[in-house]
Amino acid sequence: MSTPQSLVTAIQLGQLLKAARKHRQLTQAEVAARLGLSQNRISHLEQHPDELSFKQLLGWCAVLGLELRLGARGDTEAAPKAEW
């Protein structure tokens, strides 16, 4: 899962989260425990990612070792790092 993925739909997000979880060889129960959710809720959110809160998405990314980036569509060049 080292190749950046462009997402346009919530369904794509669910597929990405599921693929990343499997790539990391984590079960839904393991992800659930790390996020403080039930296994059933993880299963549901993988199928209905439009119901994810932003906070849950950031936590899920942290558990799976994913980085969330935003940019203009079609912008294939890496954006310069922001100075905070």
PyMOL commands that place a pseudoatom at each C-alpha (Angstrom):
pseudoatom trace, name=CA, resn=MET, resi=1, chain=A, elem=C, hetatm=0, pos=[0.000, 0.000, 0.000]
pseudoatom trace, name=CA, resn=SER, resi=2, chain=A, elem=C, hetatm=0, pos=[2.822, 2.425, -0.648]
pseudoatom trace, name=CA, resn=THR, resi=3, chain=A, elem=C, hetatm=0, pos=[1.285, 3.982, -3.767]
pseudoatom trace, name=CA, resn=PRO, resi=4, chain=A, elem=C, hetatm=0, pos=[-0.827, 7.086, -3.036]
pseudoatom trace, name=CA, resn=GLN, resi=5, chain=A, elem=C, hetatm=0, pos=[-4.484, 6.634, -3.912]
pseudoatom trace, name=CA, resn=SER, resi=6, chain=A, elem=C, hetatm=0, pos=[-6.828, 9.320, -5.201]
pseudoatom trace, name=CA, resn=LEU, resi=7, chain=A, elem=C, hetatm=0, pos=[-10.299, 9.066, -3.726]
pseudoatom trace, name=CA, resn=VAL, resi=8, chain=A, elem=C, hetatm=0, pos=[-13.389, 10.628, -5.227]
pseudoatom trace, name=CA, resn=THR, resi=9, chain=A, elem=C, hetatm=0, pos=[-16.165, 8.620, -3.564]
pseudoatom trace, name=CA, resn=ALA, resi=10, chain=A, elem=C, hetatm=0, pos=[-16.902, 7.319, -0.078]
pseudoatom trace, name=CA, resn=ILE, resi=11, chain=A, elem=C, hetatm=0, pos=[-17.024, 3.772, -1.466]
pseudoatom trace, name=CA, resn=GLN, resi=12, chain=A, elem=C, hetatm=0, pos=[-13.405, 4.133, -2.558]
pseudoatom trace, name=CA, resn=LEU, resi=13, chain=A, elem=C, hetatm=0, pos=[-12.486, 5.207, 0.970]
pseudoatom trace, name=CA, resn=GLY, resi=14, chain=A, elem=C, hetatm=0, pos=[-14.097, 2.087, 2.422]
pseudoatom trace, name=CA, resn=GLN, resi=15, chain=A, elem=C, hetatm=0, pos=[-12.275, -0.123, -0.051]
pseudoatom trace, name=CA, resn=LEU, resi=16, chain=A, elem=C, hetatm=0, pos=[-8.966, 1.579, 0.736]
pseudoatom trace, name=CA, resn=LEU, resi=17, chain=A, elem=C, hetatm=0, pos=[-9.409, 1.222, 4.502]
pseudoatom trace, name=CA, resn=LYS, resi=18, chain=A, elem=C, hetatm=0, pos=[-10.283, -2.460, 4.133]
pseudoatom trace, name=CA, resn=ALA, resi=19, chain=A, elem=C, hetatm=0, pos=[-7.344, -3.125, 1.779]
pseudoatom trace, name=CA, resn=ALA, resi=20, chain=A, elem=C, hetatm=0, pos=[-4.923, -1.286, 4.094]
pseudoatom trace, name=CA, resn=ARG, resi=21, chain=A, elem=C, hetatm=0, pos=[-6.217, -3.251, 7.104]
pseudoatom trace, name=CA, resn=LYS, resi=22, chain=A, elem=C, hetatm=0, pos=[-5.693, -6.545, 5.291]
pseudoatom trace, name=CA, resn=HIS, resi=23, chain=A, elem=C, hetatm=0, pos=[-2.269, -5.415, 4.040]
pseudoatom trace, name=CA, resn=ARG, resi=24, chain=A, elem=C, hetatm=0, pos=[-1.272, -4.792, 7.666]
pseudoatom trace, name=CA, resn=GLN, resi=25, chain=A, elem=C, hetatm=0, pos=[-2.723, -8.223, 8.525]
pseudoatom trace, name=CA, resn=LEU, resi=26, chain=A, elem=C, hetatm=0, pos=[-5.105, -6.727, 11.066]
pseudoatom trace, name=CA, resn=THR, resi=27, chain=A, elem=C, hetatm=0, pos=[-8.557, -8.068, 11.798]
pseudoatom trace, name=CA, resn=GLN, resi=28, chain=A, elem=C, hetatm=0, pos=[-11.581, -5.864, 12.162]
pseudoatom trace, name=CA, resn=ALA, resi=29, chain=A, elem=C, hetatm=0, pos=[-11.553, -6.727, 15.869]
pseudoatom trace, name=CA, resn=GLU, resi=30, chain=A, elem=C, hetatm=0, pos=[-7.945, -5.515, 16.231]
pseudoatom trace, name=CA, resn=VAL, resi=31, chain=A, elem=C, hetatm=0, pos=[-8.699, -2.221, 14.494]
pseudoatom trace, name=CA, resn=ALA, resi=32, chain=A, elem=C, hetatm=0, pos=[-11.851, -1.871, 16.596]
pseudoatom trace, name=CA, resn=ALA, resi=33, chain=A, elem=C, hetatm=0, pos=[-9.934, -2.360, 19.840]
pseudoatom trace, name=CA, resn=ARG, resi=34, chain=A, elem=C, hetatm=0, pos=[-7.398, 0.304, 18.870]
pseudoatom trace, name=CA, resn=LEU, resi=35, chain=A, elem=C, hetatm=0, pos=[-10.144, 2.762, 17.954]
pseudoatom trace, name=CA, resn=GLY, resi=36, chain=A, elem=C, hetatm=0, pos=[-12.412, 2.009, 20.895]
pseudoatom trace, name=CA, resn=LEU, resi=37, chain=A, elem=C, hetatm=0, pos=[-15.178, 0.711, 18.641]
pseudoatom trace, name=CA, resn=SER, resi=38, chain=A, elem=C, hetatm=0, pos=[-16.874, -2.650, 18.210]
pseudoatom trace, name=CA, resn=GLN, resi=39, chain=A, elem=C, hetatm=0, pos=[-15.937, -5.099, 15.467]
pseudoatom trace, name=CA, resn=ASN, resi=40, chain=A, elem=C, hetatm=0, pos=[-19.476, -4.755, 14.110]
pseudoatom trace, name=CA, resn=ARG, resi=41, chain=A, elem=C, hetatm=0, pos=[-19.019, -0.986, 13.835]
pseudoatom trace, name=CA, resn=ILE, resi=42, chain=A, elem=C, hetatm=0, pos=[-15.736, -1.398, 11.915]
pseudoatom trace, name=CA, resn=SER, resi=43, chain=A, elem=C, hetatm=0, pos=[-17.457, -3.804, 9.530]
pseudoatom trace, name=CA, resn=HIS, resi=44, chain=A, elem=C, hetatm=0, pos=[-20.307, -1.342, 9.064]
pseudoatom trace, name=CA, resn=LEU, resi=45, chain=A, elem=C, hetatm=0, pos=[-17.976, 1.613, 8.476]
pseudoatom trace, name=CA, resn=GLU, resi=46, chain=A, elem=C, hetatm=0, pos=[-15.954, -0.304, 5.886]
pseudoatom trace, name=CA, resn=GLN, resi=47, chain=A, elem=C, hetatm=0, pos=[-19.228, -0.780, 3.978]
pseudoatom trace, name=CA, resn=HIS, resi=48, chain=A, elem=C, hetatm=0, pos=[-20.604, 2.709, 4.751]
pseudoatom trace, name=CA, resn=PRO, resi=49, chain=A, elem=C, hetatm=0, pos=[-17.554, 4.991, 5.012]
pseudoatom trace, name=CA, resn=ASP, resi=50, chain=A, elem=C, hetatm=0, pos=[-19.735, 8.066, 4.492]
pseudoatom trace, name=CA, resn=GLU, resi=51, chain=A, elem=C, hetatm=0, pos=[-20.739, 7.604, 8.154]
pseudoatom trace, name=CA, resn=LEU, resi=52, chain=A, elem=C, hetatm=0, pos=[-17.145, 7.992, 9.403]
pseudoatom trace, name=CA, resn=SER, resi=53, chain=A, elem=C, hetatm=0, pos=[-16.441, 11.096, 11.435]
pseudoatom trace, name=CA, resn=PHE, resi=54, chain=A, elem=C, hetatm=0, pos=[-13.303, 13.018, 10.565]
pseudoatom trace, name=CA, resn=LYS, resi=55, chain=A, elem=C, hetatm=0, pos=[-11.901, 12.130, 13.991]
pseudoatom trace, name=CA, resn=GLN, resi=56, chain=A, elem=C, hetatm=0, pos=[-12.542, 8.427, 13.333]
pseudoatom trace, name=CA, resn=LEU, resi=57, chain=A, elem=C, hetatm=0, pos=[-10.911, 8.694, 9.904]
pseudoatom trace, name=CA, resn=LEU, resi=58, chain=A, elem=C, hetatm=0, pos=[-7.772, 10.260, 11.352]
pseudoatom trace, name=CA, resn=GLY, resi=59, chain=A, elem=C, hetatm=0, pos=[-7.609, 7.584, 14.060]
pseudoatom trace, name=CA, resn=TRP, resi=60, chain=A, elem=C, hetatm=0, pos=[-8.140, 4.834, 11.509]
pseudoatom trace, name=CA, resn=CYS, resi=61, chain=A, elem=C, hetatm=0, pos=[-5.337, 6.277, 9.358]
pseudoatom trace, name=CA, resn=ALA, resi=62, chain=A, elem=C, hetatm=0, pos=[-3.024, 6.292, 12.384]
pseudoatom trace, name=CA, resn=VAL, resi=63, chain=A, elem=C, hetatm=0, pos=[-3.827, 2.647, 13.190]
pseudoatom trace, name=CA, resn=LEU, resi=64, chain=A, elem=C, hetatm=0, pos=[-3.195, 1.560, 9.595]
pseudoatom trace, name=CA, resn=GLY, resi=65, chain=A, elem=C, hetatm=0, pos=[-0.118, 3.716, 9.040]
pseudoatom trace, name=CA, resn=LEU, resi=66, chain=A, elem=C, hetatm=0, pos=[-1.844, 5.838, 6.415]
pseudoatom trace, name=CA, resn=GLU, resi=67, chain=A, elem=C, hetatm=0, pos=[-1.266, 9.503, 5.748]
pseudoatom trace, name=CA, resn=LEU, resi=68, chain=A, elem=C, hetatm=0, pos=[-4.138, 11.752, 4.741]
pseudoatom trace, name=CA, resn=ARG, resi=69, chain=A, elem=C, hetatm=0, pos=[-3.310, 14.420, 2.164]
pseudoatom trace, name=CA, resn=LEU, resi=70, chain=A, elem=C, hetatm=0, pos=[-5.542, 16.885, 0.359]
pseudoatom trace, name=CA, resn=GLY, resi=71, chain=A, elem=C, hetatm=0, pos=[-4.815, 18.659, -2.879]
pseudoatom trace, name=CA, resn=ALA, resi=72, chain=A, elem=C, hetatm=0, pos=[-6.355, 19.996, -6.040]
pseudoatom trace, name=CA, resn=ARG, resi=73, chain=A, elem=C, hetatm=0, pos=[-7.712, 17.376, -8.423]
pseudoatom trace, name=CA, resn=GLY, resi=74, chain=A, elem=C, hetatm=0, pos=[-5.326, 16.528, -11.195]
pseudoatom trace, name=CA, resn=ASP, resi=75, chain=A, elem=C, hetatm=0, pos=[-2.367, 17.926, -9.275]
pseudoatom trace, name=CA, resn=THR, resi=76, chain=A, elem=C, hetatm=0, pos=[0.151, 15.123, -9.711]
pseudoatom trace, name=CA, resn=GLU, resi=77, chain=A, elem=C, hetatm=0, pos=[3.127, 16.977, -8.256]
pseudoatom trace, name=CA, resn=ALA, resi=78, chain=A, elem=C, hetatm=0, pos=[3.795, 16.618, -4.565]
pseudoatom trace, name=CA, resn=ALA, resi=79, chain=A, elem=C, hetatm=0, pos=[2.731, 19.706, -2.703]
pseudoatom trace, name=CA, resn=PRO, resi=80, chain=A, elem=C, hetatm=0, pos=[5.411, 21.472, -0.677]
pseudoatom trace, name=CA, resn=LYS, resi=81, chain=A, elem=C, hetatm=0, pos=[5.292, 20.672, 3.034]
pseudoatom trace, name=CA, resn=ALA, resi=82, chain=A, elem=C, hetatm=0, pos=[3.494, 23.254, 5.092]
pseudoatom trace, name=CA, resn=GLU, resi=83, chain=A, elem=C, hetatm=0, pos=[5.461, 25.022, 7.785]
pseudoatom trace, name=CA, resn=TRP, resi=84, chain=A, elem=C, hetatm=0, pos=[3.494, 25.007, 11.022]
for i in range(1, 84): cmd.bond("trace and resi %d" % i, "trace and resi %d" % (i + 1))
show_as sticks, trace
zoom trace
